[in-house]
Amino acid sequence: MDKKKFAFTKTNYILTAIGMAIIIIGLLLMTGPNCTTEYFEPDIFSVRRIKVAPVVTLIGFLTVIVAIIYKPKADKEENKE
């Protein structure tokens, strides 16, 4: 019985899930106390919120892109035949 050919393999889904988890972690790193009109919160300019969180989020998006493009070696060998 022939197996159906899917666009993604199990590896693609695992890499996508890892990328989404990294994106969520990056977005959570951006959260924190906010400023109001009566009170200024200097933590909005912390290194974690300005530099680290966007880099982590970018790495997550790149991981998702790699997960979409990734093609296992077994599939590459089948296509040559």
N, CA, C and O atoms as a CHARMM CRD file, in Angstrom:
* protein
*
  324
    1    1 MET  N      0.84000  -1.17900   0.00000 PROA 1      0.00000
    2    1 MET  CA     0.00000   0.00000   0.00000 PROA 1      0.00000
    3    1 MET  C      0.88800   1.24600   0.00000 PROA 1      0.00000
    4    1 MET  O      1.81500   1.35700   0.80200 PROA 1      0.00000
    5    2 ASP  N      0.60100   2.15900  -0.88600 PROA 2      0.00000
    6    2 ASP  CA     1.39800   3.37900  -1.00900 PROA 2      0.00000
    7    2 ASP  C      1.09400   4.34200   0.12900 PROA 2      0.00000
    8    2 ASP  O     -0.05100   4.52300   0.54200 PROA 2      0.00000
    9    3 LYS  N      2.17400   4.95600   0.62100 PROA 3      0.00000
   10    3 LYS  CA     1.99900   5.99200   1.62700 PROA 3      0.00000
   11    3 LYS  C      1.70100   7.29900   0.91100 PROA 3      0.00000
   12    3 LYS  O      2.24000   7.57500  -0.16100 PROA 3      0.00000
   13    4 LYS  N      0.84500   8.08500   1.51200 PROA 4      0.00000
   14    4 LYS  CA     0.55600   9.39000   0.93200 PROA 4      0.00000
   15    4 LYS  C      1.77300  10.27700   1.08600 PROA 4      0.00000
   16    4 LYS  O      2.46400  10.21100   2.10300 PROA 4      0.00000
   17    5 LYS  N      2.04300  11.09600   0.10100 PROA 5      0.00000
   18    5 LYS  CA     3.16000  12.03800   0.15300 PROA 5      0.00000
   19    5 LYS  C      2.65500  13.34900   0.73300 PROA 5      0.00000
   20    5 LYS  O      1.77600  14.00500   0.17400 PROA 5      0.00000
   21    6 PHE  N      3.23100  13.70600   1.85800 PROA 6      0.00000
   22    6 PHE  CA     2.89800  14.96900   2.49000 PROA 6      0.00000
   23    6 PHE  C      4.02200  15.96200   2.23400 PROA 6      0.00000
   24    6 PHE  O      5.16500  15.57600   1.99200 PROA 6      0.00000
   25    7 ALA  N      3.68700  17.23100   2.28900 PROA 7      0.00000
   26    7 ALA  CA     4.69300  18.26300   2.04800 PROA 7      0.00000
   27    7 ALA  C      5.71500  18.30600   3.17800 PROA 7      0.00000
   28    7 ALA  O      6.89500  18.55700   2.93600 PROA 7      0.00000
   29    8 PHE  N      5.27300  18.06400   4.40300 PROA 8      0.00000
   30    8 PHE  CA     6.16300  18.12200   5.56700 PROA 8      0.00000
   31    8 PHE  C      6.31600  16.74800   6.18400 PROA 8      0.00000
   32    8 PHE  O      5.40200  15.92300   6.14300 PROA 8      0.00000
   33    9 THR  N      7.47500  16.51800   6.75300 PROA 9      0.00000
   34    9 THR  CA     7.71500  15.28800   7.49700 PROA 9      0.00000
   35    9 THR  C      7.61700  15.60200   8.99400 PROA 9      0.00000
   36    9 THR  O      7.36800  16.73800   9.39600 PROA 9      0.00000
   37   10 LYS  N      7.81800  14.56800   9.79400 PROA 10     0.00000
   38   10 LYS  CA     7.77600  14.73900  11.24400 PROA 10     0.00000
   39   10 LYS  C      8.85000  15.72800  11.70100 PROA 10     0.00000
   40   10 LYS  O      8.62500  16.51300  12.62200 PROA 10     0.00000
   41   11 THR  N     10.00000  15.68700  11.06200 PROA 11     0.00000
   42   11 THR  CA    11.09900  16.59300  11.40300 PROA 11     0.00000
   43   11 THR  C     10.70600  18.05200  11.16200 PROA 11     0.00000
   44   11 THR  O     11.03600  18.92700  11.96300 PROA 11     0.00000
   45   12 ASN  N     10.00900  18.30800  10.07000 PROA 12     0.00000
   46   12 ASN  CA     9.55700  19.66500   9.77800 PROA 12     0.00000
   47   12 ASN  C      8.61400  20.18400  10.86000 PROA 12     0.00000
   48   12 ASN  O      8.71000  21.34100  11.27100 PROA 12     0.00000
   49   13 TYR  N      7.71900  19.33900  11.31200 PROA 13     0.00000
   50   13 TYR  CA     6.77900  19.75600  12.34800 PROA 13     0.00000
   51   13 TYR  C      7.48900  19.99700  13.68000 PROA 13     0.00000
   52   13 TYR  O      7.14800  20.93100  14.40600 PROA 13     0.00000
   53   14 ILE  N      8.46500  19.16600  13.99800 PROA 14     0.00000
   54   14 ILE  CA     9.21700  19.35000  15.24000 PROA 14     0.00000
   55   14 ILE  C      9.99100  20.66200  15.19900 PROA 14     0.00000
   56   14 ILE  O      9.98100  21.42000  16.16900 PROA 14     0.00000
   57   15 LEU  N     10.66400  20.93500  14.07900 PROA 15     0.00000
   58   15 LEU  CA    11.41400  22.19000  13.94100 PROA 15     0.00000
   59   15 LEU  C     10.48800  23.40200  13.99100 PROA 15     0.00000
   60   15 LEU  O     10.84800  24.43400  14.55600 PROA 15     0.00000
   61   16 THR  N      9.30300  23.28200  13.40500 PROA 16     0.00000
   62   16 THR  CA     8.33700  24.37800  13.45400 PROA 16     0.00000
   63   16 THR  C      7.87300  24.63900  14.88700 PROA 16     0.00000
   64   16 THR  O      7.74900  25.79000  15.30400 PROA 16     0.00000
   65   17 ALA  N      7.61900  23.56500  15.63600 PROA 17     0.00000
   66   17 ALA  CA     7.20200  23.71500  17.03100 PROA 17     0.00000
   67   17 ALA  C      8.30400  24.36100  17.86900 PROA 17     0.00000
   68   17 ALA  O      8.02300  25.19800  18.72800 PROA 17     0.00000
   69   18 ILE  N      9.55600  23.97600  17.62400 PROA 18     0.00000
   70   18 ILE  CA    10.68100  24.57400  18.34100 PROA 18     0.00000
   71   18 ILE  C     10.77600  26.06300  18.00600 PROA 18     0.00000
   72   18 ILE  O     10.98000  26.88900  18.89600 PROA 18     0.00000
   73   19 GLY  N     10.63000  26.40200  16.73300 PROA 19     0.00000
   74   19 GLY  CA    10.66700  27.80600  16.32000 PROA 19     0.00000
   75   19 GLY  C      9.55500  28.62200  16.94500 PROA 19     0.00000
   76   19 GLY  O      9.77900  29.75500  17.37000 PROA 19     0.00000
   77   20 MET  N      8.35200  28.05600  17.00600 PROA 20     0.00000
   78   20 MET  CA     7.23800  28.77400  17.62600 PROA 20     0.00000
   79   20 MET  C      7.47700  28.96900  19.11600 PROA 20     0.00000
   80   20 MET  O      7.13400  30.01500  19.66500 PROA 20     0.00000
   81   21 ALA  N      8.06300  27.97000  19.77900 PROA 21     0.00000
   82   21 ALA  CA     8.37200  28.11400  21.20900 PROA 21     0.00000
   83   21 ALA  C      9.40100  29.21600  21.43400 PROA 21     0.00000
   84   21 ALA  O      9.29000  29.97800  22.39400 PROA 21     0.00000
   85   22 ILE  N     10.40500  29.30900  20.55500 PROA 22     0.00000
   86   22 ILE  CA    11.41300  30.36000  20.67600 PROA 22     0.00000
   87   22 ILE  C     10.78500  31.73300  20.46600 PROA 22     0.00000
   88   22 ILE  O     11.13700  32.68800  21.15900 PROA 22     0.00000
   89   23 ILE  N      9.85800  31.84000  19.51300 PROA 23     0.00000
   90   23 ILE  CA     9.16300  33.11100  19.27900 PROA 23     0.00000
   91   23 ILE  C      8.37200  33.52300  20.51800 PROA 23     0.00000
   92   23 ILE  O      8.40200  34.68600  20.91800 PROA 23     0.00000
   93   24 ILE  N      7.67000  32.57800  21.12000 PROA 24     0.00000
   94   24 ILE  CA     6.88500  32.88300  22.31700 PROA 24     0.00000
   95   24 ILE  C      7.79300  33.32200  23.45700 PROA 24     0.00000
   96   24 ILE  O      7.45900  34.25300  24.19100 PROA 24     0.00000
   97   25 ILE  N      8.94200  32.66400  23.61500 PROA 25     0.00000
   98   25 ILE  CA     9.89100  33.05900  24.65300 PROA 25     0.00000
   99   25 ILE  C     10.38300  34.49200  24.40200 PROA 25     0.00000
  100   25 ILE  O     10.47800  35.29200  25.33200 PROA 25     0.00000
  101   26 GLY  N     10.69100  34.80500  23.14600 PROA 26     0.00000
  102   26 GLY  CA    11.13700  36.15600  22.81100 PROA 26     0.00000
  103   26 GLY  C     10.07700  37.20700  23.10300 PROA 26     0.00000
  104   26 GLY  O     10.39200  38.29000  23.59600 PROA 26     0.00000
  105   27 LEU  N      8.82300  36.89200  22.80200 PROA 27     0.00000
  106   27 LEU  CA     7.75000  37.84600  23.08200 PROA 27     0.00000
  107   27 LEU  C      7.53100  37.99300  24.57900 PROA 27     0.00000
  108   27 LEU  O      7.22900  39.08900  25.05200 PROA 27     0.00000
  109   28 LEU  N      7.67700  36.90800  25.33200 PROA 28     0.00000
  110   28 LEU  CA     7.54200  37.00600  26.78900 PROA 28     0.00000
  111   28 LEU  C      8.67500  37.83300  27.39700 PROA 28     0.00000
  112   28 LEU  O      8.47700  38.52600  28.39500 PROA 28     0.00000
  113   29 LEU  N      9.87100  37.75800  26.78700 PROA 29     0.00000
  114   29 LEU  CA    10.98300  38.57100  27.28000 PROA 29     0.00000
  115   29 LEU  C     10.73200  40.05700  27.07500 PROA 29     0.00000
  116   29 LEU  O     11.30100  40.87900  27.79300 PROA 29     0.00000
  117   30 MET  N      9.89100  40.41900  26.11000 PROA 30     0.00000
  118   30 MET  CA     9.58200  41.82300  25.85800 PROA 30     0.00000
  119   30 MET  C      8.58900  42.40100  26.85400 PROA 30     0.00000
  120   30 MET  O      8.46300  43.62100  26.96600 PROA 30     0.00000
  121   31 THR  N      7.88500  41.54100  27.57600 PROA 31     0.00000
  122   31 THR  CA     6.87600  42.04600  28.50100 PROA 31     0.00000
  123   31 THR  C      7.51800  42.59700  29.76500 PROA 31     0.00000
  124   31 THR  O      8.67400  42.30600  30.07300 PROA 31     0.00000
  125   32 GLY  N      6.76300  43.38000  30.47200 PROA 32     0.00000
  126   32 GLY  CA     7.24400  43.96000  31.72200 PROA 32     0.00000
  127   32 GLY  C      6.33400  45.09000  32.14300 PROA 32     0.00000
  128   32 GLY  O      5.28500  45.31500  31.53900 PROA 32     0.00000
  129   33 PRO  N      6.73500  45.79800  33.17800 PROA 33     0.00000
  130   33 PRO  CA     5.89300  46.90300  33.64400 PROA 33     0.00000
  131   33 PRO  C      5.80400  48.00700  32.59100 PROA 33     0.00000
  132   33 PRO  O      6.74000  48.22800  31.82400 PROA 33     0.00000
  133   34 ASN  N      4.68100  48.68300  32.56900 PROA 34     0.00000
  134   34 ASN  CA     4.50100  49.74600  31.58200 PROA 34     0.00000
  135   34 ASN  C      4.46200  51.10100  32.25100 PROA 34     0.00000
  136   34 ASN  O      4.34700  51.20300  33.47200 PROA 34     0.00000
  137   35 CYS  N      4.55700  52.12700  31.45400 PROA 35     0.00000
  138   35 CYS  CA     4.52000  53.49900  31.95200 PROA 35     0.00000
  139   35 CYS  C      3.08600  54.01300  31.93500 PROA 35     0.00000
  140   35 CYS  O      2.27200  53.60500  31.10600 PROA 35     0.00000
  141   36 THR  N      2.80100  54.90200  32.85200 PROA 36     0.00000
  142   36 THR  CA     1.52100  55.60700  32.84400 PROA 36     0.00000
  143   36 THR  C      1.82600  57.10100  32.75600 PROA 36     0.00000
  144   36 THR  O      2.98500  57.51500  32.76400 PROA 36     0.00000
  145   37 THR  N      0.78800  57.88100  32.67400 PROA 37     0.00000
  146   37 THR  CA     1.00500  59.32600  32.60700 PROA 37     0.00000
  147   37 THR  C      1.51400  59.87600  33.93400 PROA 37     0.00000
  148   37 THR  O      2.14600  60.93200  33.96400 PROA 37     0.00000
  149   38 GLU  N      1.24300  59.16300  35.04100 PROA 38     0.00000
  150   38 GLU  CA     1.69200  59.62700  36.35400 PROA 38     0.00000
  151   38 GLU  C      3.04700  59.05700  36.76100 PROA 38     0.00000
  152   38 GLU  O      3.73800  59.63500  37.60000 PROA 38     0.00000
  153   39 TYR  N      3.43300  57.91400  36.16500 PROA 39     0.00000
  154   39 TYR  CA     4.65000  57.23100  36.61700 PROA 39     0.00000
  155   39 TYR  C      5.47600  56.76300  35.42700 PROA 39     0.00000
  156   39 TYR  O      4.95200  56.13600  34.50700 PROA 39     0.00000
  157   40 PHE  N      6.76700  57.07000  35.45000 PROA 40     0.00000
  158   40 PHE  CA     7.68700  56.62100  34.40500 PROA 40     0.00000
  159   40 PHE  C      8.42800  55.38400  34.89700 PROA 40     0.00000
  160   40 PHE  O      9.01300  55.39200  35.98100 PROA 40     0.00000
  161   41 GLU  N      8.40200  54.33500  34.10600 PROA 41     0.00000
  162   41 GLU  CA     9.08200  53.08700  34.44500 PROA 41     0.00000
  163   41 GLU  C     10.35800  52.99300  33.61100 PROA 41     0.00000
  164   41 GLU  O     10.27800  52.79000  32.39900 PROA 41     0.00000
  165   42 PRO  N     11.53500  53.13600  34.23000 PROA 42     0.00000
  166   42 PRO  CA    12.79000  53.08900  33.46100 PROA 42     0.00000
  167   42 PRO  C     13.10900  51.70000  32.90400 PROA 42     0.00000
  168   42 PRO  O     13.98300  51.55800  32.04800 PROA 42     0.00000
  169   43 ASP  N     12.40200  50.67600  33.38800 PROA 43     0.00000
  170   43 ASP  CA    12.66100  49.30900  32.91000 PROA 43     0.00000
  171   43 ASP  C     12.25900  49.11000  31.44500 PROA 43     0.00000
  172   43 ASP  O     12.63800  48.10900  30.83700 PROA 43     0.00000
  173   44 ILE  N     11.50100  50.04400  30.87300 PROA 44     0.00000
  174   44 ILE  CA    11.11200  49.86700  29.47100 PROA 44     0.00000
  175   44 ILE  C     12.31400  49.97500  28.54300 PROA 44     0.00000
  176   44 ILE  O     12.24300  49.54400  27.39200 PROA 44     0.00000
  177   45 PHE  N     13.41300  50.54200  29.02200 PROA 45     0.00000
  178   45 PHE  CA    14.61900  50.65700  28.21700 PROA 45     0.00000
  179   45 PHE  C     15.69900  49.67300  28.64700 PROA 45     0.00000
  180   45 PHE  O     16.88200  49.91700  28.40900 PROA 45     0.00000
  181   46 SER  N     15.31200  48.55900  29.27900 PROA 46     0.00000
  182   46 SER  CA    16.30100  47.58400  29.74000 PROA 46     0.00000
  183   46 SER  C     16.88300  46.81900  28.54200 PROA 46     0.00000
  184   46 SER  O     16.27000  46.74100  27.47700 PROA 46     0.00000
  185   47 VAL  N     18.05300  46.27400  28.74200 PROA 47     0.00000
  186   47 VAL  CA    18.73200  45.52100  27.68200 PROA 47     0.00000
  187   47 VAL  C     17.90700  44.30600  27.27400 PROA 47     0.00000
  188   47 VAL  O     17.86500  43.94300  26.09900 PROA 47     0.00000
  189   48 ARG  N     17.25800  43.68700  28.23800 PROA 48     0.00000
  190   48 ARG  CA    16.44300  42.50300  27.95700 PROA 48     0.00000
  191   48 ARG  C     15.31600  42.82800  26.98600 PROA 48     0.00000
  192   48 ARG  O     15.04400  42.05600  26.06700 PROA 48     0.00000
  193   49 ARG  N     14.66200  43.96300  27.18300 PROA 49     0.00000
  194   49 ARG  CA    13.51400  44.31700  26.34500 PROA 49     0.00000
  195   49 ARG  C     13.91000  44.95300  25.01600 PROA 49     0.00000
  196   49 ARG  O     13.16900  44.84300  24.03900 PROA 49     0.00000
  197   50 ILE  N     15.04700  45.60500  24.96300 PROA 50     0.00000
  198   50 ILE  CA    15.44200  46.34100  23.75900 PROA 50     0.00000
  199   50 ILE  C     16.33400  45.51600  22.83700 PROA 50     0.00000
  200   50 ILE  O     16.22400  45.63400  21.61700 PROA 50     0.00000
  201   51 LYS  N     17.21600  44.68300  23.39200 PROA 51     0.00000
  202   51 LYS  CA    18.18800  43.97100  22.56900 PROA 51     0.00000
  203   51 LYS  C     17.99600  42.46200  22.56200 PROA 51     0.00000
  204   51 LYS  O     17.96900  41.85200  21.49300 PROA 51     0.00000
  205   52 VAL  N     17.86200  41.85400  23.72600 PROA 52     0.00000
  206   52 VAL  CA    17.82700  40.39100  23.81400 PROA 52     0.00000
  207   52 VAL  C     16.53500  39.82700  23.22500 PROA 52     0.00000
  208   52 VAL  O     16.58100  38.91300  22.40200 PROA 52     0.00000
  209   53 ALA  N     15.40100  40.35400  23.63000 PROA 53     0.00000
  210   53 ALA  CA    14.11600  39.82100  23.19300 PROA 53     0.00000
  211   53 ALA  C     13.92500  39.88200  21.67200 PROA 53     0.00000
  212   53 ALA  O     13.47700  38.89200  21.09300 PROA 53     0.00000
  213   54 PRO  N     14.24100  40.99200  20.99900 PROA 54     0.00000
  214   54 PRO  CA    14.09900  40.99300  19.54200 PROA 54     0.00000
  215   54 PRO  C     15.02000  39.99300  18.83800 PROA 54     0.00000
  216   54 PRO  O     14.63800  39.40600  17.82600 PROA 54     0.00000
  217   55 VAL  N     16.22600  39.80000  19.36800 PROA 55     0.00000
  218   55 VAL  CA    17.14700  38.83300  18.76100 PROA 55     0.00000
  219   55 VAL  C     16.61100  37.41000  18.93700 PROA 55     0.00000
  220   55 VAL  O     16.66600  36.60400  18.00900 PROA 55     0.00000
  221   56 VAL  N     16.09600  37.10700  20.12200 PROA 56     0.00000
  222   56 VAL  CA    15.52400  35.78100  20.36000 PROA 56     0.00000
  223   56 VAL  C     14.32200  35.54800  19.44600 PROA 56     0.00000
  224   56 VAL  O     14.16900  34.46100  18.88900 PROA 56     0.00000
  225   57 THR  N     13.47900  36.54800  19.29200 PROA 57     0.00000
  226   57 THR  CA    12.31800  36.43300  18.41500 PROA 57     0.00000
  227   57 THR  C     12.74800  36.24400  16.96300 PROA 57     0.00000
  228   57 THR  O     12.15700  35.43500  16.24700 PROA 57     0.00000
  229   58 LEU  N     13.75500  36.96800  16.52300 PROA 58     0.00000
  230   58 LEU  CA    14.26800  36.81200  15.16400 PROA 58     0.00000
  231   58 LEU  C     14.81400  35.40600  14.94500 PROA 58     0.00000
  232   58 LEU  O     14.58300  34.80900  13.89300 PROA 58     0.00000
  233   59 ILE  N     15.53500  34.87400  15.92600 PROA 59     0.00000
  234   59 ILE  CA    16.05100  33.50400  15.81500 PROA 59     0.00000
  235   59 ILE  C     14.88300  32.52400  15.69100 PROA 59     0.00000
  236   59 ILE  O     14.97200  31.55200  14.94000 PROA 59     0.00000
  237   60 GLY  N     13.80200  32.76500  16.40900 PROA 60     0.00000
  238   60 GLY  CA    12.61700  31.91300  16.30300 PROA 60     0.00000
  239   60 GLY  C     12.01200  31.95100  14.91100 PROA 60     0.00000
  240   60 GLY  O     11.65100  30.91000  14.36200 PROA 60     0.00000
  241   61 PHE  N     11.89700  33.14600  14.33500 PROA 61     0.00000
  242   61 PHE  CA    11.35300  33.25100  12.98000 PROA 61     0.00000
  243   61 PHE  C     12.26600  32.56700  11.95600 PROA 61     0.00000
  244   61 PHE  O     11.78200  31.91900  11.02900 PROA 61     0.00000
  245   62 LEU  N     13.56900  32.71100  12.12400 PROA 62     0.00000
  246   62 LEU  CA    14.50400  32.04200  11.21800 PROA 62     0.00000
  247   62 LEU  C     14.40400  30.52500  11.34600 PROA 62     0.00000
  248   62 LEU  O     14.52400  29.80900  10.35200 PROA 62     0.00000
  249   63 THR  N     14.18400  30.03200  12.56500 PROA 63     0.00000
  250   63 THR  CA    14.02100  28.60200  12.77500 PROA 63     0.00000
  251   63 THR  C     12.77500  28.08800  12.05800 PROA 63     0.00000
  252   63 THR  O     12.80100  27.00400  11.47400 PROA 63     0.00000
  253   64 VAL  N     11.70200  28.84300  12.09600 PROA 64     0.00000
  254   64 VAL  CA    10.48000  28.43900  11.39900 PROA 64     0.00000
  255   64 VAL  C     10.71300  28.42600   9.88900 PROA 64     0.00000
  256   64 VAL  O     10.23400  27.52500   9.20000 PROA 64     0.00000
  257   65 ILE  N     11.43900  29.40600   9.36900 PROA 65     0.00000
  258   65 ILE  CA    11.73000  29.44300   7.93100 PROA 65     0.00000
  259   65 ILE  C     12.57000  28.22900   7.53500 PROA 65     0.00000
  260   65 ILE  O     12.30800  27.59500   6.51300 PROA 65     0.00000
  261   66 VAL  N     13.57300  27.90900   8.34300 PROA 66     0.00000
  262   66 VAL  CA    14.40300  26.73200   8.06900 PROA 66     0.00000
  263   66 VAL  C     13.54900  25.46900   8.13500 PROA 66     0.00000
  264   66 VAL  O     13.73800  24.56000   7.32700 PROA 66     0.00000
  265   67 ALA  N     12.61900  25.39600   9.07300 PROA 67     0.00000
  266   67 ALA  CA    11.74900  24.22500   9.19600 PROA 67     0.00000
  267   67 ALA  C     10.88400  24.04500   7.96100 PROA 67     0.00000
  268   67 ALA  O     10.61200  22.91300   7.56000 PROA 67     0.00000
  269   68 ILE  N     10.45300  25.12200   7.36100 PROA 68     0.00000
  270   68 ILE  CA     9.63100  25.03100   6.15400 PROA 68     0.00000
  271   68 ILE  C     10.47600  24.58500   4.96500 PROA 68     0.00000
  272   68 ILE  O     10.01900  23.78900   4.14400 PROA 68     0.00000
  273   69 ILE  N     11.69100  25.08400   4.86600 PROA 69     0.00000
  274   69 ILE  CA    12.55600  24.78500   3.72000 PROA 69     0.00000
  275   69 ILE  C     13.23000  23.42000   3.84300 PROA 69     0.00000
  276   69 ILE  O     13.55700  22.80800   2.82600 PROA 69     0.00000
  277   70 TYR  N     13.44300  22.93100   5.06500 PROA 70     0.00000
  278   70 TYR  CA    14.20600  21.71100   5.32500 PROA 70     0.00000
  279   70 TYR  C     13.60400  20.50500   4.60100 PROA 70     0.00000
  280   70 TYR  O     12.39700  20.26800   4.64000 PROA 70     0.00000
  281   71 LYS  N     14.47900  19.76100   3.94700 PROA 71     0.00000
  282   71 LYS  CA    14.07200  18.54900   3.26300 PROA 71     0.00000
  283   71 LYS  C     15.00100  17.42300   3.72000 PROA 71     0.00000
  284   71 LYS  O     16.20900  17.51000   3.50100 PROA 71     0.00000
  285   72 PRO  N     14.47300  16.37300   4.34600 PROA 72     0.00000
  286   72 PRO  CA    15.33300  15.29800   4.85400 PROA 72     0.00000
  287   72 PRO  C     16.12900  14.62200   3.74200 PROA 72     0.00000
  288   72 PRO  O     15.71200  14.62400   2.58400 PROA 72     0.00000
  289   73 LYS  N     17.28200  14.04200   4.10100 PROA 73     0.00000
  290   73 LYS  CA    18.14500  13.39900   3.11600 PROA 73     0.00000
  291   73 LYS  C     17.47500  12.21200   2.45800 PROA 73     0.00000
  292   73 LYS  O     17.73200  11.95400   1.28200 PROA 73     0.00000
  293   74 ALA  N     16.63300  11.48000   3.15600 PROA 74     0.00000
  294   74 ALA  CA    15.95100  10.32100   2.57300 PROA 74     0.00000
  295   74 ALA  C     15.08000  10.75800   1.39900 PROA 74     0.00000
  296   74 ALA  O     15.02000  10.06100   0.38600 PROA 74     0.00000
  297   75 ASP  N     14.40800  11.89500   1.52000 PROA 75     0.00000
  298   75 ASP  CA    13.59700  12.40600   0.42000 PROA 75     0.00000
  299   75 ASP  C     14.46100  12.87300  -0.73800 PROA 75     0.00000
  300   75 ASP  O     14.06600  12.74000  -1.89600 PROA 75     0.00000
  301   76 LYS  N     15.62900  13.41600  -0.44400 PROA 76     0.00000
  302   76 LYS  CA    16.51600  13.87700  -1.50300 PROA 76     0.00000
  303   76 LYS  C     16.99100  12.70500  -2.35100 PROA 76     0.00000
  304   76 LYS  O     17.09800  12.82500  -3.57200 PROA 76     0.00000
  305   77 GLU  N     17.27800  11.56900  -1.71100 PROA 77     0.00000
  306   77 GLU  CA    17.74700  10.38900  -2.44100 PROA 77     0.00000
  307   77 GLU  C     16.63300   9.77900  -3.26500 PROA 77     0.00000
  308   77 GLU  O     16.89500   9.26400  -4.35200 PROA 77     0.00000
  309   78 GLU  N     15.38800   9.81800  -2.78200 PROA 78     0.00000
  310   78 GLU  CA    14.25600   9.27300  -3.53000 PROA 78     0.00000
  311   78 GLU  C     13.98700  10.08500  -4.79000 PROA 78     0.00000
  312   78 GLU  O     13.58200   9.52700  -5.81000 PROA 78     0.00000
  313   79 ASN  N     14.20600  11.38900  -4.73200 PROA 79     0.00000
  314   79 ASN  CA    13.95500  12.25000  -5.87700 PROA 79     0.00000
  315   79 ASN  C     14.98500  12.02500  -6.98300 PROA 79     0.00000
  316   79 ASN  O     14.69000  12.29600  -8.14700 PROA 79     0.00000
  317   80 LYS  N     16.18700  11.53700  -6.65600 PROA 80     0.00000
  318   80 LYS  CA    17.20100  11.30100  -7.66800 PROA 80     0.00000
  319   80 LYS  C     16.86800  10.11900  -8.54100 PROA 80     0.00000
  320   80 LYS  O     17.27300  10.06500  -9.70200 PROA 80     0.00000
  321   81 GLU  N     16.12300   9.15600  -7.98700 PROA 81     0.00000
  322   81 GLU  CA    15.81600   7.94000  -8.74300 PROA 81     0.00000
  323   81 GLU  C     14.73400   8.15000  -9.77100 PROA 81     0.00000
  324   81 GLU  O     14.36900   7.21500 -10.48400 PROA 81     0.00000
